[in-house]
Amino acid sequence: MTLNKPDLYTLEQPAELGIGTARAMAKLFDLLMKGKIVSPETVKKILIPFKCDFDIVTGVTLPRGHGLTYVSEIRGTDTFTLIGHAGLGGQN
């Protein structure tokens, strides 16, 4: 059973399931990373993963911490880290 169904949007469980749109998640992460909903000190802590173990569910080894996943990317000559959460069922 997938949880990404319109019928489930009406259930009173948003804190548990985190149902929302990609645009809403992008706005939330933008506010978070700009230090508008947490302190700048907390943002600095969020930027540093503290664990890098094999995940038996996804079958990969990724840096993780603070409920987030950190993925290094190289695009041309630029290197950066994507910070986020894959969500339930792999939605990103």
C-alpha angles and dihedrals in degrees: 000000000000119000093209095090126124091229090063094052090080093058115107096239107098094132091055102040102028093217111185145117127280088245091054091049091049090052091048093050091046091055091045096050093045089057094243097126099027131031122272088246090058091049089054090053092047091055092064119072115212103195136047111182138144111271110218091200099054096025095228138103112237136163109254139175143141090027091301139107123226119209122182115219132189118202113177105307095341124096121192141155125242112215121195147091128274092220129215111323094008101292109153 
